[in-house]
């Protein structure tokens, strides 16, 4: 989990967005050669959806309203782009 006291925007973007992208790219490049079985499990967050009433599904439109959710969604989308290109 994330502590409510951990609210540094730069850190959130670096960990939840940039780091996810860097790890995914490393795995994508490495799996082509040395580590063919290497995989990444990415855990998203309900905060990626913002204020939603009712059931959240994969078809629910994400509209994060805070830095944490925005940065998590950024990492998720970067990972999806990299995975689609692999």
PDB file of N, CA, C and O in Angstrom:
ATOM      1  N   UNK A   1       0.812  -1.183   0.000  1.00  0.00           N
ATOM      2  CA  UNK A   1       0.000   0.000   0.000  1.00  0.00           C
ATOM      3  C   UNK A   1       0.859   1.251   0.000  1.00  0.00           C
ATOM      4  O   UNK A   1       2.084   1.193   0.099  1.00  0.00           O
ATOM      5  N   UNK A   2       0.193   2.357  -0.112  1.00  0.00           N
ATOM      6  CA  UNK A   2       0.856   3.654  -0.144  1.00  0.00           C
ATOM      7  C   UNK A   2       0.371   4.469   1.042  1.00  0.00           C
ATOM      8  O   UNK A   2      -0.830   4.559   1.297  1.00  0.00           O
ATOM      9  N   UNK A   3       1.300   5.054   1.754  1.00  0.00           N
ATOM     10  CA  UNK A   3       0.954   5.920   2.872  1.00  0.00           C
ATOM     11  C   UNK A   3       0.443   7.255   2.351  1.00  0.00           C
ATOM     12  O   UNK A   3       0.967   7.781   1.368  1.00  0.00           O
ATOM     13  N   UNK A   4      -0.555   7.796   2.989  1.00  0.00           N
ATOM     14  CA  UNK A   4      -1.074   9.106   2.586  1.00  0.00           C
ATOM     15  C   UNK A   4      -0.030  10.206   2.758  1.00  0.00           C
ATOM     16  O   UNK A   4      -0.150  11.280   2.169  1.00  0.00           O
ATOM     17  N   UNK A   5       0.996   9.934   3.567  1.00  0.00           N
ATOM     18  CA  UNK A   5       2.071  10.908   3.745  1.00  0.00           C
ATOM     19  C   UNK A   5       3.046  10.913   2.575  1.00  0.00           C
ATOM     20  O   UNK A   5       3.818  11.859   2.418  1.00  0.00           O
ATOM     21  N   UNK A   6       3.017   9.868   1.755  1.00  0.00           N
ATOM     22  CA  UNK A   6       3.872   9.787   0.572  1.00  0.00           C
ATOM     23  C   UNK A   6       3.174  10.471  -0.590  1.00  0.00           C
ATOM     24  O   UNK A   6       2.558   9.815  -1.430  1.00  0.00           O
ATOM     25  N   UNK A   7       3.273  11.791  -0.633  1.00  0.00           N
ATOM     26  CA  UNK A   7       2.528  12.530  -1.650  1.00  0.00           C
ATOM     27  C   UNK A   7       3.415  13.407  -2.515  1.00  0.00           C
ATOM     28  O   UNK A   7       2.956  14.426  -3.031  1.00  0.00           O
ATOM     29  N   UNK A   8       4.676  13.033  -2.684  1.00  0.00           N
ATOM     30  CA  UNK A   8       5.578  13.780  -3.538  1.00  0.00           C
ATOM     31  C   UNK A   8       5.282  13.430  -4.990  1.00  0.00           C
ATOM     32  O   UNK A   8       5.443  12.281  -5.402  1.00  0.00           O
ATOM     33  N   UNK A   9       4.852  14.417  -5.761  1.00  0.00           N
ATOM     34  CA  UNK A   9       4.432  14.173  -7.145  1.00  0.00           C
ATOM     35  C   UNK A   9       5.569  13.649  -8.009  1.00  0.00           C
ATOM     36  O   UNK A   9       5.368  12.733  -8.806  1.00  0.00           O
ATOM     37  N   UNK A  10       6.751  14.213  -7.862  1.00  0.00           N
ATOM     38  CA  UNK A  10       7.884  13.774  -8.687  1.00  0.00           C
ATOM     39  C   UNK A  10       8.213  12.300  -8.418  1.00  0.00           C
ATOM     40  O   UNK A  10       8.462  11.534  -9.349  1.00  0.00           O
ATOM     41  N   UNK A  11       8.210  11.920  -7.165  1.00  0.00           N
ATOM     42  CA  UNK A  11       8.478  10.524  -6.808  1.00  0.00           C
ATOM     43  C   UNK A  11       7.405   9.607  -7.370  1.00  0.00           C
ATOM     44  O   UNK A  11       7.718   8.534  -7.887  1.00  0.00           O
ATOM     45  N   UNK A  12       6.151  10.011  -7.277  1.00  0.00           N
ATOM     46  CA  UNK A  12       5.050   9.195  -7.814  1.00  0.00           C
ATOM     47  C   UNK A  12       5.229   8.962  -9.304  1.00  0.00           C
ATOM     48  O   UNK A  12       5.089   7.831  -9.770  1.00  0.00           O
ATOM     49  N   UNK A  13       5.534  10.006 -10.059  1.00  0.00           N
ATOM     50  CA  UNK A  13       5.705   9.870 -11.507  1.00  0.00           C
ATOM     51  C   UNK A  13       6.917   9.008 -11.842  1.00  0.00           C
ATOM     52  O   UNK A  13       6.874   8.211 -12.779  1.00  0.00           O
ATOM     53  N   UNK A  14       7.996   9.166 -11.080  1.00  0.00           N
ATOM     54  CA  UNK A  14       9.218   8.390 -11.347  1.00  0.00           C
ATOM     55  C   UNK A  14       9.003   6.907 -11.057  1.00  0.00           C
ATOM     56  O   UNK A  14       9.450   6.055 -11.825  1.00  0.00           O
ATOM     57  N   UNK A  15       8.323   6.593  -9.956  1.00  0.00           N
ATOM     58  CA  UNK A  15       8.124   5.186  -9.586  1.00  0.00           C
ATOM     59  C   UNK A  15       7.009   4.543 -10.397  1.00  0.00           C
ATOM     60  O   UNK A  15       7.196   3.465 -10.961  1.00  0.00           O
ATOM     61  N   UNK A  16       5.862   5.187 -10.459  1.00  0.00           N
ATOM     62  CA  UNK A  16       4.676   4.577 -11.065  1.00  0.00           C
ATOM     63  C   UNK A  16       4.628   4.683 -12.583  1.00  0.00           C
ATOM     64  O   UNK A  16       3.965   3.878 -13.238  1.00  0.00           O
ATOM     65  N   UNK A  17       5.315   5.654 -13.145  1.00  0.00           N
ATOM     66  CA  UNK A  17       5.318   5.826 -14.599  1.00  0.00           C
ATOM     67  C   UNK A  17       6.644   5.436 -15.220  1.00  0.00           C
ATOM     68  O   UNK A  17       6.724   4.474 -15.984  1.00  0.00           O
ATOM     69  N   UNK A  18       7.693   6.192 -14.887  1.00  0.00           N
ATOM     70  CA  UNK A  18       8.995   5.993 -15.523  1.00  0.00           C
ATOM     71  C   UNK A  18       9.628   4.643 -15.198  1.00  0.00           C
ATOM     72  O   UNK A  18      10.161   3.981 -16.088  1.00  0.00           O
ATOM     73  N   UNK A  19       9.575   4.228 -13.933  1.00  0.00           N
ATOM     74  CA  UNK A  19      10.188   2.961 -13.549  1.00  0.00           C
ATOM     75  C   UNK A  19       9.488   1.775 -14.205  1.00  0.00           C
ATOM     76  O   UNK A  19      10.143   0.832 -14.648  1.00  0.00           O
ATOM     77  N   UNK A  20       8.163   1.822 -14.269  1.00  0.00           N
ATOM     78  CA  UNK A  20       7.420   0.746 -14.941  1.00  0.00           C
ATOM     79  C   UNK A  20       7.850   0.652 -16.397  1.00  0.00           C
ATOM     80  O   UNK A  20       8.071  -0.441 -16.918  1.00  0.00           O
ATOM     81  N   UNK A  21       7.968   1.809 -17.056  1.00  0.00           N
ATOM     82  CA  UNK A  21       8.399   1.819 -18.456  1.00  0.00           C
ATOM     83  C   UNK A  21       9.807   1.248 -18.598  1.00  0.00           C
ATOM     84  O   UNK A  21      10.056   0.437 -19.490  1.00  0.00           O
ATOM     85  N   UNK A  22      10.720   1.657 -17.736  1.00  0.00           N
ATOM     86  CA  UNK A  22      12.100   1.186 -17.819  1.00  0.00           C
ATOM     87  C   UNK A  22      12.197  -0.327 -17.596  1.00  0.00           C
ATOM     88  O   UNK A  22      12.913  -1.019 -18.320  1.00  0.00           O
ATOM     89  N   UNK A  23      11.484  -0.831 -16.605  1.00  0.00           N
ATOM     90  CA  UNK A  23      11.490  -2.276 -16.339  1.00  0.00           C
ATOM     91  C   UNK A  23      10.891  -3.032 -17.528  1.00  0.00           C
ATOM     92  O   UNK A  23      11.431  -4.055 -17.948  1.00  0.00           O
ATOM     93  N   UNK A  24       9.788  -2.534 -18.065  1.00  0.00           N
ATOM     94  CA  UNK A  24       9.132  -3.201 -19.198  1.00  0.00           C
ATOM     95  C   UNK A  24      10.031  -3.225 -20.426  1.00  0.00           C
ATOM     96  O   UNK A  24      10.108  -4.238 -21.121  1.00  0.00           O
ATOM     97  N   UNK A  25      10.707  -2.119 -20.695  1.00  0.00           N
ATOM     98  CA  UNK A  25      11.625  -2.078 -21.838  1.00  0.00           C
ATOM     99  C   UNK A  25      12.798  -3.031 -21.630  1.00  0.00           C
ATOM    100  O   UNK A  25      13.216  -3.720 -22.561  1.00  0.00           O
ATOM    101  N   UNK A  26      13.326  -3.069 -20.415  1.00  0.00           N
ATOM    102  CA  UNK A  26      14.430  -3.975 -20.107  1.00  0.00           C
ATOM    103  C   UNK A  26      14.010  -5.420 -20.332  1.00  0.00           C
ATOM    104  O   UNK A  26      14.750  -6.202 -20.930  1.00  0.00           O
ATOM    105  N   UNK A  27      12.828  -5.771 -19.855  1.00  0.00           N
ATOM    106  CA  UNK A  27      12.333  -7.137 -20.031  1.00  0.00           C
ATOM    107  C   UNK A  27      12.072  -7.431 -21.508  1.00  0.00           C
ATOM    108  O   UNK A  27      12.389  -8.517 -21.993  1.00  0.00           O
ATOM    109  N   UNK A  28      11.501  -6.473 -22.212  1.00  0.00           N
ATOM    110  CA  UNK A  28      11.212  -6.676 -23.641  1.00  0.00           C
ATOM    111  C   UNK A  28      12.496  -6.943 -24.419  1.00  0.00           C
ATOM    112  O   UNK A  28      12.537  -7.846 -25.254  1.00  0.00           O
ATOM    113  N   UNK A  29      13.535  -6.172 -24.155  1.00  0.00           N
ATOM    114  CA  UNK A  29      14.805  -6.365 -24.862  1.00  0.00           C
ATOM    115  C   UNK A  29      15.509  -7.634 -24.410  1.00  0.00           C
ATOM    116  O   UNK A  29      16.066  -8.359 -25.234  1.00  0.00           O
ATOM    117  N   UNK A  30      15.492  -7.912 -23.111  1.00  0.00           N
ATOM    118  CA  UNK A  30      16.177  -9.076 -22.573  1.00  0.00           C
ATOM    119  C   UNK A  30      15.496 -10.370 -22.995  1.00  0.00           C
ATOM    120  O   UNK A  30      16.165 -11.379 -23.214  1.00  0.00           O
ATOM    121  N   UNK A  31      14.168 -10.349 -23.112  1.00  0.00           N
ATOM    122  CA  UNK A  31      13.460 -11.582 -23.461  1.00  0.00           C
ATOM    123  C   UNK A  31      13.735 -12.005 -24.896  1.00  0.00           C
ATOM    124  O   UNK A  31      13.486 -13.151 -25.272  1.00  0.00           O
ATOM    125  N   UNK A  32      14.249 -11.076 -25.694  1.00  0.00           N
ATOM    126  CA  UNK A  32      14.599 -11.421 -27.071  1.00  0.00           C
ATOM    127  C   UNK A  32      15.906 -12.199 -27.132  1.00  0.00           C
ATOM    128  O   UNK A  32      16.232 -12.788 -28.162  1.00  0.00           O
ATOM    129  N   UNK A  33      16.655 -12.203 -26.032  1.00  0.00           N
ATOM    130  CA  UNK A  33      17.951 -12.856 -26.085  1.00  0.00           C
ATOM    131  C   UNK A  33      18.194 -13.747 -24.876  1.00  0.00           C
ATOM    132  O   UNK A  33      17.896 -14.941 -24.919  1.00  0.00           O
ATOM    133  N   UNK A  34      18.728 -13.189 -23.806  1.00  0.00           N
ATOM    134  CA  UNK A  34      19.248 -13.957 -22.684  1.00  0.00           C
ATOM    135  C   UNK A  34      18.190 -14.562 -21.782  1.00  0.00           C
ATOM    136  O   UNK A  34      18.394 -15.658 -21.260  1.00  0.00           O
ATOM    137  N   UNK A  35      17.080 -13.898 -21.581  1.00  0.00           N
ATOM    138  CA  UNK A  35      16.102 -14.328 -20.578  1.00  0.00           C
ATOM    139  C   UNK A  35      14.741 -14.578 -21.216  1.00  0.00           C
ATOM    140  O   UNK A  35      13.818 -13.795 -20.993  1.00  0.00           O
ATOM    141  N   UNK A  36      14.585 -15.629 -21.991  1.00  0.00           N
ATOM    142  CA  UNK A  36      13.323 -15.828 -22.709  1.00  0.00           C
ATOM    143  C   UNK A  36      12.109 -16.054 -21.813  1.00  0.00           C
ATOM    144  O   UNK A  36      10.980 -15.883 -22.272  1.00  0.00           O
ATOM    145  N   UNK A  37      12.305 -16.434 -20.545  1.00  0.00           N
ATOM    146  CA  UNK A  37      11.169 -16.681 -19.668  1.00  0.00           C
ATOM    147  C   UNK A  37      10.840 -15.540 -18.741  1.00  0.00           C
ATOM    148  O   UNK A  37       9.937 -15.662 -17.913  1.00  0.00           O
ATOM    149  N   UNK A  38      11.549 -14.428 -18.856  1.00  0.00           N
ATOM    150  CA  UNK A  38      11.352 -13.296 -17.957  1.00  0.00           C
ATOM    151  C   UNK A  38       9.995 -12.637 -18.198  1.00  0.00           C
ATOM    152  O   UNK A  38       9.619 -12.379 -19.341  1.00  0.00           O
ATOM    153  N   UNK A  39       9.267 -12.367 -17.120  1.00  0.00           N
ATOM    154  CA  UNK A  39       7.938 -11.768 -17.203  1.00  0.00           C
ATOM    155  C   UNK A  39       7.791 -10.658 -16.179  1.00  0.00           C
ATOM    156  O   UNK A  39       8.572 -10.575 -15.231  1.00  0.00           O
ATOM    157  N   UNK A  40       6.805  -9.814 -16.364  1.00  0.00           N
ATOM    158  CA  UNK A  40       6.504  -8.732 -15.435  1.00  0.00           C
ATOM    159  C   UNK A  40       5.034  -8.813 -15.045  1.00  0.00           C
ATOM    160  O   UNK A  40       4.161  -8.946 -15.903  1.00  0.00           O
ATOM    161  N   UNK A  41       4.770  -8.732 -13.756  1.00  0.00           N
ATOM    162  CA  UNK A  41       3.399  -8.641 -13.268  1.00  0.00           C
ATOM    163  C   UNK A  41       3.221  -7.217 -12.767  1.00  0.00           C
ATOM    164  O   UNK A  41       3.880  -6.801 -11.814  1.00  0.00           O
ATOM    165  N   UNK A  42       2.342  -6.484 -13.402  1.00  0.00           N
ATOM    166  CA  UNK A  42       2.083  -5.085 -13.051  1.00  0.00           C
ATOM    167  C   UNK A  42       0.762  -5.015 -12.290  1.00  0.00           C
ATOM    168  O   UNK A  42      -0.251  -5.548 -12.741  1.00  0.00           O
ATOM    169  N   UNK A  43       0.780  -4.364 -11.148  1.00  0.00           N
ATOM    170  CA  UNK A  43      -0.424  -4.235 -10.337  1.00  0.00           C
ATOM    171  C   UNK A  43      -0.917  -2.800 -10.442  1.00  0.00           C
ATOM    172  O   UNK A  43      -0.224  -1.862 -10.050  1.00  0.00           O
ATOM    173  N   UNK A  44      -2.105  -2.644 -10.967  1.00  0.00           N
ATOM    174  CA  UNK A  44      -2.711  -1.326 -11.091  1.00  0.00           C
ATOM    175  C   UNK A  44      -3.359  -0.912  -9.775  1.00  0.00           C
ATOM    176  O   UNK A  44      -3.097  -1.488  -8.719  1.00  0.00           O
ATOM    177  N   UNK A  45      -4.204   0.091  -9.872  1.00  0.00           N
ATOM    178  CA  UNK A  45      -4.871   0.614  -8.682  1.00  0.00           C
ATOM    179  C   UNK A  45      -6.254   1.119  -9.052  1.00  0.00           C
ATOM    180  O   UNK A  45      -6.475   1.619 -10.155  1.00  0.00           O
ATOM    181  N   UNK A  46      -7.176   0.982  -8.116  1.00  0.00           N
ATOM    182  CA  UNK A  46      -8.496   1.569  -8.313  1.00  0.00           C
ATOM    183  C   UNK A  46      -8.426   3.082  -8.467  1.00  0.00           C
ATOM    184  O   UNK A  46      -9.328   3.695  -9.038  1.00  0.00           O
ATOM    185  N   UNK A  47      -7.349   3.686  -7.957  1.00  0.00           N
ATOM    186  CA  UNK A  47      -7.177   5.133  -8.082  1.00  0.00           C
ATOM    187  C   UNK A  47      -6.981   5.568  -9.533  1.00  0.00           C
ATOM    188  O   UNK A  47      -7.117   6.749  -9.852  1.00  0.00           O
ATOM    189  N   UNK A  48      -6.662   4.616 -10.413  1.00  0.00           N
ATOM    190  CA  UNK A  48      -6.532   4.941 -11.834  1.00  0.00           C
ATOM    191  C   UNK A  48      -7.879   5.360 -12.423  1.00  0.00           C
ATOM    192  O   UNK A  48      -7.929   6.028 -13.456  1.00  0.00           O
ATOM    193  N   UNK A  49      -8.964   4.966 -11.766  1.00  0.00           N
ATOM    194  CA  UNK A  49     -10.306   5.263 -12.276  1.00  0.00           C
ATOM    195  C   UNK A  49     -10.906   6.533 -11.693  1.00  0.00           C
ATOM    196  O   UNK A  49     -11.920   7.018 -12.195  1.00  0.00           O
ATOM    197  N   UNK A  50     -10.308   7.076 -10.652  1.00  0.00           N
ATOM    198  CA  UNK A  50     -10.853   8.291 -10.044  1.00  0.00           C
ATOM    199  C   UNK A  50     -12.126   8.002  -9.272  1.00  0.00           C
ATOM    200  O   UNK A  50     -12.310   6.910  -8.735  1.00  0.00           O
ATOM    201  N   UNK A  51     -12.992   8.985  -9.224  1.00  0.00           N
ATOM    202  CA  UNK A  51     -14.260   8.855  -8.493  1.00  0.00           C
ATOM    203  C   UNK A  51     -15.291   8.182  -9.375  1.00  0.00           C
ATOM    204  O   UNK A  51     -15.851   8.795 -10.285  1.00  0.00           O
ATOM    205  N   UNK A  52     -15.534   6.911  -9.092  1.00  0.00           N
ATOM    206  CA  UNK A  52     -16.473   6.119  -9.882  1.00  0.00           C
ATOM    207  C   UNK A  52     -17.498   5.519  -8.932  1.00  0.00           C
ATOM    208  O   UNK A  52     -17.154   4.994  -7.873  1.00  0.00           O
ATOM    209  N   UNK A  53     -18.738   5.605  -9.322  1.00  0.00           N
ATOM    210  CA  UNK A  53     -19.760   4.927  -8.531  1.00  0.00           C
ATOM    211  C   UNK A  53     -20.138   3.651  -9.268  1.00  0.00           C
ATOM    212  O   UNK A  53     -20.199   3.621 -10.497  1.00  0.00           O
ATOM    213  N   UNK A  54     -20.384   2.623  -8.515  1.00  0.00           N
ATOM    214  CA  UNK A  54     -20.752   1.359  -9.123  1.00  0.00           C
ATOM    215  C   UNK A  54     -19.553   0.453  -9.320  1.00  0.00           C
ATOM    216  O   UNK A  54     -18.486   0.672  -8.748  1.00  0.00           O
ATOM    217  N   UNK A  55     -19.744  -0.557 -10.131  1.00  0.00           N
ATOM    218  CA  UNK A  55     -18.739  -1.578 -10.373  1.00  0.00           C
ATOM    219  C   UNK A  55     -17.695  -1.070 -11.358  1.00  0.00           C
ATOM    220  O   UNK A  55     -18.035  -0.466 -12.375  1.00  0.00           O
ATOM    221  N   UNK A  56     -16.425  -1.316 -11.054  1.00  0.00           N
ATOM    222  CA  UNK A  56     -15.330  -0.967 -11.957  1.00  0.00           C
ATOM    223  C   UNK A  56     -14.948  -2.222 -12.726  1.00  0.00           C
ATOM    224  O   UNK A  56     -14.697  -3.270 -12.130  1.00  0.00           O
ATOM    225  N   UNK A  57     -14.906  -2.117 -14.045  1.00  0.00           N
ATOM    226  CA  UNK A  57     -14.464  -3.220 -14.895  1.00  0.00           C
ATOM    227  C   UNK A  57     -13.347  -2.702 -15.801  1.00  0.00           C
ATOM    228  O   UNK A  57     -13.002  -1.521 -15.758  1.00  0.00           O
ATOM    229  N   UNK A  58     -12.791  -3.585 -16.611  1.00  0.00           N
ATOM    230  CA  UNK A  58     -11.750  -3.181 -17.556  1.00  0.00           C
ATOM    231  C   UNK A  58     -12.291  -2.202 -18.604  1.00  0.00           C
ATOM    232  O   UNK A  58     -11.512  -1.525 -19.275  1.00  0.00           O
ATOM    233  N   UNK A  59     -13.587  -2.126 -18.745  1.00  0.00           N
ATOM    234  CA  UNK A  59     -14.194  -1.205 -19.720  1.00  0.00           C
ATOM    235  C   UNK A  59     -14.546   0.155 -19.116  1.00  0.00           C
ATOM    236  O   UNK A  59     -14.961   1.068 -19.830  1.00  0.00           O
ATOM    237  N   UNK A  60     -14.381   0.284 -17.806  1.00  0.00           N
ATOM    238  CA  UNK A  60     -14.649   1.559 -17.147  1.00  0.00           C
ATOM    239  C   UNK A  60     -13.607   2.565 -17.600  1.00  0.00           C
ATOM    240  O   UNK A  60     -12.413   2.268 -17.606  1.00  0.00           O
ATOM    241  N   UNK A  61     -14.051   3.742 -17.976  1.00  0.00           N
ATOM    242  CA  UNK A  61     -13.138   4.778 -18.454  1.00  0.00           C
ATOM    243  C   UNK A  61     -12.316   5.333 -17.286  1.00  0.00           C
ATOM    244  O   UNK A  61     -12.890   5.861 -16.333  1.00  0.00           O
ATOM    245  N   UNK A  62     -10.977   5.223 -17.342  1.00  0.00           N
ATOM    246  CA  UNK A  62     -10.162   5.759 -16.245  1.00  0.00           C
ATOM    247  C   UNK A  62     -10.102   7.281 -16.301  1.00  0.00           C
ATOM    248  O   UNK A  62      -9.802   7.867 -17.342  1.00  0.00           O
ATOM    249  N   UNK A  63     -10.388   7.902 -15.182  1.00  0.00           N
ATOM    250  CA  UNK A  63     -10.322   9.357 -15.060  1.00  0.00           C
ATOM    251  C   UNK A  63      -9.746   9.707 -13.685  1.00  0.00           C
ATOM    252  O   UNK A  63     -10.456  10.223 -12.821  1.00  0.00           O
ATOM    253  N   UNK A  64      -8.436   9.417 -13.487  1.00  0.00           N
ATOM    254  CA  UNK A  64      -7.845   9.679 -12.182  1.00  0.00           C
ATOM    255  C   UNK A  64      -7.876  11.159 -11.840  1.00  0.00           C
ATOM    256  O   UNK A  64      -7.670  12.009 -12.706  1.00  0.00           O
ATOM    257  N   UNK A  65      -8.133  11.461 -10.579  1.00  0.00           N
ATOM    258  CA  UNK A  65      -8.240  12.858 -10.170  1.00  0.00           C
ATOM    259  C   UNK A  65      -7.169  13.251  -9.153  1.00  0.00           C
ATOM    260  O   UNK A  65      -7.284  14.287  -8.498  1.00  0.00           O
ATOM    261  N   UNK A  66      -6.133  12.430  -9.022  1.00  0.00           N
ATOM    262  CA  UNK A  66      -5.030  12.738  -8.114  1.00  0.00           C
ATOM    263  C   UNK A  66      -3.730  12.229  -8.735  1.00  0.00           C
ATOM    264  O   UNK A  66      -3.743  11.366  -9.612  1.00  0.00           O
ATOM    265  N   UNK A  67      -2.624  12.769  -8.271  1.00  0.00           N
ATOM    266  CA  UNK A  67      -1.315  12.431  -8.831  1.00  0.00           C
ATOM    267  C   UNK A  67      -1.046  10.934  -8.774  1.00  0.00           C
ATOM    268  O   UNK A  67      -0.550  10.360  -9.744  1.00  0.00           O
ATOM    269  N   UNK A  68      -1.365  10.297  -7.658  1.00  0.00           N
ATOM    270  CA  UNK A  68      -1.095   8.864  -7.538  1.00  0.00           C
ATOM    271  C   UNK A  68      -1.807   8.084  -8.641  1.00  0.00           C
ATOM    272  O   UNK A  68      -1.177   7.290  -9.341  1.00  0.00           O
ATOM    273  N   UNK A  69      -3.097   8.299  -8.802  1.00  0.00           N
ATOM    274  CA  UNK A  69      -3.849   7.592  -9.832  1.00  0.00           C
ATOM    275  C   UNK A  69      -3.384   7.937 -11.233  1.00  0.00           C
ATOM    276  O   UNK A  69      -3.320   7.063 -12.097  1.00  0.00           O
ATOM    277  N   UNK A  70      -3.059   9.201 -11.469  1.00  0.00           N
ATOM    278  CA  UNK A  70      -2.561   9.623 -12.774  1.00  0.00           C
ATOM    279  C   UNK A  70      -1.231   8.955 -13.100  1.00  0.00           C
ATOM    280  O   UNK A  70      -1.010   8.512 -14.227  1.00  0.00           O
ATOM    281  N   UNK A  71      -0.344   8.886 -12.106  1.00  0.00           N
ATOM    282  CA  UNK A  71       0.963   8.268 -12.342  1.00  0.00           C
ATOM    283  C   UNK A  71       0.831   6.754 -12.527  1.00  0.00           C
ATOM    284  O   UNK A  71       1.541   6.173 -13.348  1.00  0.00           O
ATOM    285  N   UNK A  72      -0.065   6.108 -11.775  1.00  0.00           N
ATOM    286  CA  UNK A  72      -0.295   4.677 -11.953  1.00  0.00           C
ATOM    287  C   UNK A  72      -0.861   4.389 -13.344  1.00  0.00           C
ATOM    288  O   UNK A  72      -0.443   3.433 -13.998  1.00  0.00           O
ATOM    289  N   UNK A  73      -1.804   5.206 -13.796  1.00  0.00           N
ATOM    290  CA  UNK A  73      -2.385   5.026 -15.125  1.00  0.00           C
ATOM    291  C   UNK A  73      -1.328   5.225 -16.207  1.00  0.00           C
ATOM    292  O   UNK A  73      -1.325   4.518 -17.215  1.00  0.00           O
ATOM    293  N   UNK A  74      -0.441   6.178 -15.999  1.00  0.00           N
ATOM    294  CA  UNK A  74       0.644   6.403 -16.949  1.00  0.00           C
ATOM    295  C   UNK A  74       1.502   5.154 -17.093  1.00  0.00           C
ATOM    296  O   UNK A  74       1.829   4.745 -18.207  1.00  0.00           O
ATOM    297  N   UNK A  75       1.868   4.547 -15.963  1.00  0.00           N
ATOM    298  CA  UNK A  75       2.656   3.314 -16.009  1.00  0.00           C
ATOM    299  C   UNK A  75       1.911   2.187 -16.695  1.00  0.00           C
ATOM    300  O   UNK A  75       2.498   1.444 -17.482  1.00  0.00           O
ATOM    301  N   UNK A  76       0.628   2.050 -16.408  1.00  0.00           N
ATOM    302  CA  UNK A  76      -0.186   1.014 -17.042  1.00  0.00           C
ATOM    303  C   UNK A  76      -0.228   1.205 -18.552  1.00  0.00           C
ATOM    304  O   UNK A  76      -0.063   0.247 -19.307  1.00  0.00           O
ATOM    305  N   UNK A  77      -0.447   2.423 -18.986  1.00  0.00           N
ATOM    306  CA  UNK A  77      -0.525   2.689 -20.441  1.00  0.00           C
ATOM    307  C   UNK A  77       0.818   2.490 -21.121  1.00  0.00           C
ATOM    308  O   UNK A  77       0.867   1.972 -22.237  1.00  0.00           O
ATOM    309  N   UNK A  78       1.912   2.890 -20.476  1.00  0.00           N
ATOM    310  CA  UNK A  78       3.242   2.656 -21.049  1.00  0.00           C
ATOM    311  C   UNK A  78       3.491   1.168 -21.197  1.00  0.00           C
ATOM    312  O   UNK A  78       4.010   0.717 -22.218  1.00  0.00           O
ATOM    313  N   UNK A  79       3.121   0.409 -20.181  1.00  0.00           N
ATOM    314  CA  UNK A  79       3.300  -1.048 -20.233  1.00  0.00           C
ATOM    315  C   UNK A  79       2.471  -1.662 -21.353  1.00  0.00           C
ATOM    316  O   UNK A  79       2.950  -2.541 -22.069  1.00  0.00           O
ATOM    317  N   UNK A  80       1.236  -1.210 -21.509  1.00  0.00           N
ATOM    318  CA  UNK A  80       0.385  -1.719 -22.590  1.00  0.00           C
ATOM    319  C   UNK A  80       1.002  -1.433 -23.953  1.00  0.00           C
ATOM    320  O   UNK A  80       0.975  -2.293 -24.833  1.00  0.00           O
ATOM    321  N   UNK A  81       1.556  -0.242 -24.141  1.00  0.00           N
ATOM    322  CA  UNK A  81       2.187   0.113 -25.408  1.00  0.00           C
ATOM    323  C   UNK A  81       3.398  -0.776 -25.696  1.00  0.00           C
ATOM    324  O   UNK A  81       3.578  -1.256 -26.815  1.00  0.00           O
ATOM    325  N   UNK A  82       4.214  -0.985 -24.681  1.00  0.00           N
ATOM    326  CA  UNK A  82       5.413  -1.814 -24.856  1.00  0.00           C
ATOM    327  C   UNK A  82       5.022  -3.259 -25.142  1.00  0.00           C
ATOM    328  O   UNK A  82       5.601  -3.897 -26.021  1.00  0.00           O
ATOM    329  N   UNK A  83       4.045  -3.775 -24.406  1.00  0.00           N
ATOM    330  CA  UNK A  83       3.590  -5.150 -24.611  1.00  0.00           C
ATOM    331  C   UNK A  83       2.996  -5.333 -26.008  1.00  0.00           C
ATOM    332  O   UNK A  83       3.183  -6.380 -26.627  1.00  0.00           O
ATOM    333  N   UNK A  84       2.293  -4.338 -26.498  1.00  0.00           N
ATOM    334  CA  UNK A  84       1.693  -4.424 -27.827  1.00  0.00           C
ATOM    335  C   UNK A  84       2.753  -4.452 -28.919  1.00  0.00           C
ATOM    336  O   UNK A  84       2.533  -5.027 -29.985  1.00  0.00           O
ATOM    337  N   UNK A  85       3.900  -3.836 -28.659  1.00  0.00           N
ATOM    338  CA  UNK A  85       4.963  -3.802 -29.647  1.00  0.00           C
ATOM    339  C   UNK A  85       5.894  -4.994 -29.587  1.00  0.00           C
ATOM    340  O   UNK A  85       6.755  -5.153 -30.452  1.00  0.00           O
ATOM    341  N   UNK A  86       5.732  -5.846 -28.561  1.00  0.00           N
ATOM    342  CA  UNK A  86       6.638  -6.998 -28.402  1.00  0.00           C
ATOM    343  C   UNK A  86       6.233  -8.147 -29.283  1.00  0.00           C
ATOM    344  O   UNK A  86       6.884  -9.191 -29.274  1.00  0.00           O
TER     345      UNK A  86
END
